[in-house]
Amino acid sequence: MWTTKTAVVARATGVHDLFLVFRGNEAELLKFDYWQFEPAE
């Protein structure tokens, strides 16, 4: 089962490094498909 998670990123301009950190004790913590950014409305 896939779920969508969203987060607001405020006041970000220019180019930045993005770090995605996943922690847990499960043998298969998650299956990460993709991420995307959309401009604020």
N, CA, C, O and CB atoms as a CASP TS submission, in Angstrom:
PFRMAT TS
TARGET T0000
AUTHOR 0000-0000-0000
METHOD Language model
MODEL 1
PARENT N/A
ATOM      1  N   MET     1       0.845  -1.177   0.000  1.00  0.00           N
ATOM      2  CA  MET     1       0.000   0.000   0.000  1.00  0.00           C
ATOM      3  C   MET     1       0.890   1.240   0.000  1.00  0.00           C
ATOM      4  O   MET     1       1.760   1.383   0.859  1.00  0.00           O
ATOM      5  CB  MET     1      -0.962  -0.002   1.221  1.00  0.00           C
ATOM      6  N   TRP     2       0.673   2.135  -0.963  1.00  0.00           N
ATOM      7  CA  TRP     2       1.418   3.383  -1.062  1.00  0.00           C
ATOM      8  C   TRP     2       0.640   4.497  -0.377  1.00  0.00           C
ATOM      9  O   TRP     2      -0.585   4.558  -0.474  1.00  0.00           O
ATOM     10  CB  TRP     2       1.699   3.741  -2.539  1.00  0.00           C
ATOM     11  N   THR     3       1.341   5.358   0.299  1.00  0.00           N
ATOM     12  CA  THR     3       0.729   6.546   0.880  1.00  0.00           C
ATOM     13  C   THR     3       1.532   7.763   0.449  1.00  0.00           C
ATOM     14  O   THR     3       2.725   7.664   0.162  1.00  0.00           O
ATOM     15  CB  THR     3       0.658   6.444   2.432  1.00  0.00           C
ATOM     16  N   THR     4       0.875   8.898   0.408  1.00  0.00           N
ATOM     17  CA  THR     4       1.520  10.156   0.041  1.00  0.00           C
ATOM     18  C   THR     4       1.702  11.004   1.284  1.00  0.00           C
ATOM     19  O   THR     4       0.762  11.196   2.054  1.00  0.00           O
ATOM     20  CB  THR     4       0.694  10.919  -1.025  1.00  0.00           C
ATOM     21  N   LYS     5       2.906  11.508   1.482  1.00  0.00           N
ATOM     22  CA  LYS     5       3.215  12.397   2.598  1.00  0.00           C
ATOM     23  C   LYS     5       3.627  13.740   2.018  1.00  0.00           C
ATOM     24  O   LYS     5       4.340  13.796   1.016  1.00  0.00           O
ATOM     25  CB  LYS     5       4.341  11.804   3.518  1.00  0.00           C
ATOM     26  N   THR     6       3.182  14.812   2.643  1.00  0.00           N
ATOM     27  CA  THR     6       3.537  16.152   2.185  1.00  0.00           C
ATOM     28  C   THR     6       4.169  16.940   3.322  1.00  0.00           C
ATOM     29  O   THR     6       3.944  16.652   4.497  1.00  0.00           O
ATOM     30  CB  THR     6       2.298  16.892   1.641  1.00  0.00           C
ATOM     31  N   ALA     7       4.958  17.931   2.956  1.00  0.00           N
ATOM     32  CA  ALA     7       5.581  18.818   3.937  1.00  0.00           C
ATOM     33  C   ALA     7       5.756  20.185   3.300  1.00  0.00           C
ATOM     34  O   ALA     7       6.046  20.295   2.108  1.00  0.00           O
ATOM     35  CB  ALA     7       6.952  18.251   4.431  1.00  0.00           C
ATOM     36  N   VAL     8       5.579  21.208   4.088  1.00  0.00           N
ATOM     37  CA  VAL     8       5.759  22.575   3.621  1.00  0.00           C
ATOM     38  C   VAL     8       7.207  22.988   3.875  1.00  0.00           C
ATOM     39  O   VAL     8       7.729  22.806   4.974  1.00  0.00           O
ATOM     40  CB  VAL     8       4.764  23.548   4.327  1.00  0.00           C
ATOM     41  N   VAL     9       7.840  23.539   2.860  1.00  0.00           N
ATOM     42  CA  VAL     9       9.193  24.084   2.997  1.00  0.00           C
ATOM     43  C   VAL     9       9.068  25.583   2.802  1.00  0.00           C
ATOM     44  O   VAL     9       8.695  26.039   1.721  1.00  0.00           O
ATOM     45  CB  VAL     9      10.211  23.440   1.960  1.00  0.00           C
ATOM     46  N   ALA    10       9.375  26.351   3.833  1.00  0.00           N
ATOM     47  CA  ALA    10       9.180  27.806   3.791  1.00  0.00           C
ATOM     48  C   ALA    10      10.509  28.531   3.598  1.00  0.00           C
ATOM     49  O   ALA    10      11.547  28.094   4.094  1.00  0.00           O
ATOM     50  CB  ALA    10       8.497  28.294   5.080  1.00  0.00           C
ATOM     51  N   ARG    11      10.460  29.625   2.883  1.00  0.00           N
ATOM     52  CA  ARG    11      11.575  30.556   2.695  1.00  0.00           C
ATOM     53  C   ARG    11      12.813  29.921   2.097  1.00  0.00           C
ATOM     54  O   ARG    11      13.920  30.373   2.392  1.00  0.00           O
ATOM     55  CB  ARG    11      11.933  31.175   3.996  1.00  0.00           C
ATOM     56  N   ALA    12      12.682  28.914   1.286  1.00  0.00           N
ATOM     57  CA  ALA    12      13.831  28.295   0.631  1.00  0.00           C
ATOM     58  C   ALA    12      14.018  28.935  -0.738  1.00  0.00           C
ATOM     59  O   ALA    12      13.098  28.952  -1.555  1.00  0.00           O
ATOM     60  CB  ALA    12      13.645  26.752   0.503  1.00  0.00           C
ATOM     61  N   THR    13      15.202  29.455  -0.980  1.00  0.00           N
ATOM     62  CA  THR    13      15.533  30.022  -2.278  1.00  0.00           C
ATOM     63  C   THR    13      16.893  29.499  -2.699  1.00  0.00           C
ATOM     64  O   THR    13      17.691  29.094  -1.853  1.00  0.00           O
ATOM     65  CB  THR    13      15.520  31.574  -2.238  1.00  0.00           C
ATOM     66  N   GLY    14      17.160  29.502  -3.970  1.00  0.00           N
ATOM     67  CA  GLY    14      18.453  29.060  -4.464  1.00  0.00           C
ATOM     68  C   GLY    14      18.572  27.550  -4.507  1.00  0.00           C
ATOM     69  O   GLY    14      17.572  26.836  -4.581  1.00  0.00           O
ATOM     70  N   VAL    15      19.795  27.075  -4.462  1.00  0.00           N
ATOM     71  CA  VAL    15      20.095  25.643  -4.556  1.00  0.00           C
ATOM     72  C   VAL    15      20.531  25.140  -3.183  1.00  0.00           C
ATOM     73  O   VAL    15      21.356  25.769  -2.520  1.00  0.00           O
ATOM     74  CB  VAL    15      21.202  25.365  -5.627  1.00  0.00           C
ATOM     75  N   HIS    16      19.979  24.012  -2.762  1.00  0.00           N
ATOM     76  CA  HIS    16      20.312  23.423  -1.460  1.00  0.00           C
ATOM     77  C   HIS    16      20.497  21.920  -1.609  1.00  0.00           C
ATOM     78  O   HIS    16      19.938  21.304  -2.516  1.00  0.00           O
ATOM     79  CB  HIS    16      19.210  23.731  -0.413  1.00  0.00           C
ATOM     80  N   ASP    17      21.282  21.338  -0.718  1.00  0.00           N
ATOM     81  CA  ASP    17      21.387  19.881  -0.626  1.00  0.00           C
ATOM     82  C   ASP    17      20.162  19.361   0.102  1.00  0.00           C
ATOM     83  O   ASP    17      19.635  20.016   1.002  1.00  0.00           O
ATOM     84  CB  ASP    17      22.701  19.443   0.104  1.00  0.00           C
ATOM     85  N   LEU    18      19.716  18.187  -0.291  1.00  0.00           N
ATOM     86  CA  LEU    18      18.568  17.553   0.347  1.00  0.00           C
ATOM     87  C   LEU    18      19.005  16.215   0.911  1.00  0.00           C
ATOM     88  O   LEU    18      19.542  15.374   0.190  1.00  0.00           O
ATOM     89  CB  LEU    18      17.390  17.377  -0.652  1.00  0.00           C
ATOM     90  N   PHE    19      18.771  16.018   2.209  1.00  0.00           N
ATOM     91  CA  PHE    19      19.114  14.759   2.868  1.00  0.00           C
ATOM     92  C   PHE    19      17.839  14.108   3.355  1.00  0.00           C
ATOM     93  O   PHE    19      17.070  14.719   4.097  1.00  0.00           O
ATOM     94  CB  PHE    19      20.106  14.982   4.044  1.00  0.00           C
ATOM     95  N   LEU    20      17.614  12.897   2.952  1.00  0.00           N
ATOM     96  CA  LEU    20      16.468  12.119   3.420  1.00  0.00           C
ATOM     97  C   LEU    20      17.018  11.022   4.330  1.00  0.00           C
ATOM     98  O   LEU    20      17.804  10.182   3.892  1.00  0.00           O
ATOM     99  CB  LEU    20      15.632  11.511   2.211  1.00  0.00           C
ATOM    100  N   VAL    21      16.605  11.033   5.586  1.00  0.00           N
ATOM    101  CA  VAL    21      17.115  10.081   6.569  1.00  0.00           C
ATOM    102  C   VAL    21      15.948   9.240   7.064  1.00  0.00           C
ATOM    103  O   VAL    21      14.938   9.770   7.526  1.00  0.00           O
ATOM    104  CB  VAL    21      17.827  10.811   7.756  1.00  0.00           C
ATOM    105  N   PHE    22      16.098   7.929   6.962  1.00  0.00           N
ATOM    106  CA  PHE    22      15.078   6.991   7.423  1.00  0.00           C
ATOM    107  C   PHE    22      15.711   6.086   8.461  1.00  0.00           C
ATOM    108  O   PHE    22      16.766   5.496   8.229  1.00  0.00           O
ATOM    109  CB  PHE    22      14.479   6.162   6.240  1.00  0.00           C
ATOM    110  N   ARG    23      15.060   5.981   9.600  1.00  0.00           N
ATOM    111  CA  ARG    23      15.599   5.153  10.676  1.00  0.00           C
ATOM    112  C   ARG    23      14.523   4.210  11.175  1.00  0.00           C
ATOM    113  O   ARG    23      13.338   4.544  11.175  1.00  0.00           O
ATOM    114  CB  ARG    23      16.136   6.025  11.832  1.00  0.00           C
ATOM    115  N   GLY    24      14.943   3.034  11.598  1.00  0.00           N
ATOM    116  CA  GLY    24      14.000   2.083  12.146  1.00  0.00           C
ATOM    117  C   GLY    24      14.659   0.753  12.407  1.00  0.00           C
ATOM    118  O   GLY    24      15.833   0.553  12.092  1.00  0.00           O
ATOM    119  N   ASN    25      13.910  -0.141  12.975  1.00  0.00           N
ATOM    120  CA  ASN    25      14.439  -1.460  13.315  1.00  0.00           C
ATOM    121  C   ASN    25      13.885  -2.562  12.431  1.00  0.00           C
ATOM    122  O   ASN    25      14.231  -3.730  12.607  1.00  0.00           O
ATOM    123  CB  ASN    25      14.141  -1.776  14.750  1.00  0.00           C
ATOM    124  N   GLU    26      13.045  -2.211  11.502  1.00  0.00           N
ATOM    125  CA  GLU    26      12.439  -3.212  10.626  1.00  0.00           C
ATOM    126  C   GLU    26      13.444  -3.681   9.578  1.00  0.00           C
ATOM    127  O   GLU    26      14.320  -2.921   9.164  1.00  0.00           O
ATOM    128  CB  GLU    26      11.178  -2.643   9.943  1.00  0.00           C
ATOM    129  N   ALA    27      13.314  -4.919   9.158  1.00  0.00           N
ATOM    130  CA  ALA    27      14.184  -5.448   8.100  1.00  0.00           C
ATOM    131  C   ALA    27      13.952  -4.662   6.806  1.00  0.00           C
ATOM    132  O   ALA    27      14.904  -4.330   6.100  1.00  0.00           O
ATOM    133  CB  ALA    27      13.921  -6.972   7.872  1.00  0.00           C
ATOM    134  N   GLU    28      12.701  -4.369   6.502  1.00  0.00           N
ATOM    135  CA  GLU    28      12.368  -3.549   5.344  1.00  0.00           C
ATOM    136  C   GLU    28      11.612  -2.330   5.853  1.00  0.00           C
ATOM    137  O   GLU    28      10.395  -2.370   6.034  1.00  0.00           O
ATOM    138  CB  GLU    28      11.520  -4.353   4.287  1.00  0.00           C
ATOM    139  N   LEU    29      12.342  -1.253   6.080  1.00  0.00           N
ATOM    140  CA  LEU    29      11.777  -0.056   6.699  1.00  0.00           C
ATOM    141  C   LEU    29      10.718   0.577   5.807  1.00  0.00           C
ATOM    142  O   LEU    29       9.631   0.914   6.278  1.00  0.00           O
ATOM    143  CB  LEU    29      12.879   0.956   7.002  1.00  0.00           C
ATOM    144  N   LEU    30      11.025   0.741   4.531  1.00  0.00           N
ATOM    145  CA  LEU    30      10.055   1.332   3.613  1.00  0.00           C
ATOM    146  C   LEU    30      10.517   1.141   2.185  1.00  0.00           C
ATOM    147  O   LEU    30      11.658   0.757   1.926  1.00  0.00           O
ATOM    148  CB  LEU    30       9.849   2.825   3.916  1.00  0.00           C
ATOM    149  N   LYS    31       9.619   1.414   1.271  1.00  0.00           N
ATOM    150  CA  LYS    31       9.951   1.460  -0.152  1.00  0.00           C
ATOM    151  C   LYS    31       9.685   2.882  -0.604  1.00  0.00           C
ATOM    152  O   LYS    31       8.544   3.344  -0.616  1.00  0.00           O
ATOM    153  CB  LYS    31       9.116   0.408  -0.999  1.00  0.00           C
ATOM    154  N   PHE    32      10.745   3.563  -0.973  1.00  0.00           N
ATOM    155  CA  PHE    32      10.668   4.972  -1.337  1.00  0.00           C
ATOM    156  C   PHE    32      10.628   5.063  -2.853  1.00  0.00           C
ATOM    157  O   PHE    32      11.570   4.644  -3.527  1.00  0.00           O
ATOM    158  CB  PHE    32      11.871   5.782  -0.751  1.00  0.00           C
ATOM    159  N   ASP    33       9.549   5.607  -3.393  1.00  0.00           N
ATOM    160  CA  ASP    33       9.370   5.641  -4.840  1.00  0.00           C
ATOM    161  C   ASP    33       9.926   6.917  -5.457  1.00  0.00           C
ATOM    162  O   ASP    33      10.777   6.845  -6.344  1.00  0.00           O
ATOM    163  CB  ASP    33       7.903   5.504  -5.184  1.00  0.00           C
ATOM    164  N   TYR    34       9.471   8.075  -5.012  1.00  0.00           N
ATOM    165  CA  TYR    34       9.952   9.328  -5.587  1.00  0.00           C
ATOM    166  C   TYR    34       9.590  10.500  -4.688  1.00  0.00           C
ATOM    167  O   TYR    34       8.802  10.358  -3.753  1.00  0.00           O
ATOM    168  CB  TYR    34       9.373   9.537  -6.992  1.00  0.00           C
ATOM    169  N   TRP    35      10.173  11.660  -4.980  1.00  0.00           N
ATOM    170  CA  TRP    35       9.770  12.899  -4.335  1.00  0.00           C
ATOM    171  C   TRP    35       9.670  13.960  -5.413  1.00  0.00           C
ATOM    172  O   TRP    35      10.260  13.828  -6.485  1.00  0.00           O
ATOM    173  CB  TRP    35      10.771  13.320  -3.208  1.00  0.00           C
ATOM    174  N   GLN    36       8.928  14.999  -5.125  1.00  0.00           N
ATOM    175  CA  GLN    36       8.832  16.104  -6.068  1.00  0.00           C
ATOM    176  C   GLN    36       8.551  17.390  -5.322  1.00  0.00           C
ATOM    177  O   GLN    36       7.989  17.388  -4.227  1.00  0.00           O
ATOM    178  CB  GLN    36       7.742  15.839  -7.117  1.00  0.00           C
ATOM    179  N   PHE    37       8.952  18.485  -5.937  1.00  0.00           N
ATOM    180  CA  PHE    37       8.696  19.808  -5.391  1.00  0.00           C
ATOM    181  C   PHE    37       7.731  20.538  -6.301  1.00  0.00           C
ATOM    182  O   PHE    37       7.786  20.403  -7.523  1.00  0.00           O
ATOM    183  CB  PHE    37      10.006  20.608  -5.225  1.00  0.00           C
ATOM    184  N   GLU    38       6.857  21.301  -5.703  1.00  0.00           N
ATOM    185  CA  GLU    38       5.929  22.135  -6.463  1.00  0.00           C
ATOM    186  C   GLU    38       6.001  23.554  -5.920  1.00  0.00           C
ATOM    187  O   GLU    38       6.155  23.756  -4.716  1.00  0.00           O
ATOM    188  CB  GLU    38       4.472  21.581  -6.386  1.00  0.00           C
ATOM    189  N   PRO    39       5.891  24.531  -6.803  1.00  0.00           N
ATOM    190  CA  PRO    39       5.925  25.922  -6.322  1.00  0.00           C
ATOM    191  C   PRO    39       4.739  26.241  -5.438  1.00  0.00           C
ATOM    192  O   PRO    39       3.649  25.698  -5.618  1.00  0.00           O
ATOM    193  CB  PRO    39       5.958  26.889  -7.494  1.00  0.00           C
ATOM    194  N   ALA    40       4.961  27.120  -4.488  1.00  0.00           N
ATOM    195  CA  ALA    40       3.869  27.559  -3.604  1.00  0.00           C
ATOM    196  C   ALA    40       2.856  28.346  -4.409  1.00  0.00           C
ATOM    197  O   ALA    40       3.206  29.015  -5.382  1.00  0.00           O
ATOM    198  CB  ALA    40       4.407  28.417  -2.425  1.00  0.00           C
ATOM    199  N   GLU    41       1.617  28.264  -4.007  1.00  0.00           N
ATOM    200  CA  GLU    41       0.565  28.988  -4.724  1.00  0.00           C
ATOM    201  C   GLU    41       0.356  30.355  -4.149  1.00  0.00           C
ATOM    202  O   GLU    41      -0.493  31.104  -4.631  1.00  0.00           O
ATOM    203  CB  GLU    41      -0.733  28.221  -4.693  1.00  0.00           C
TER
END
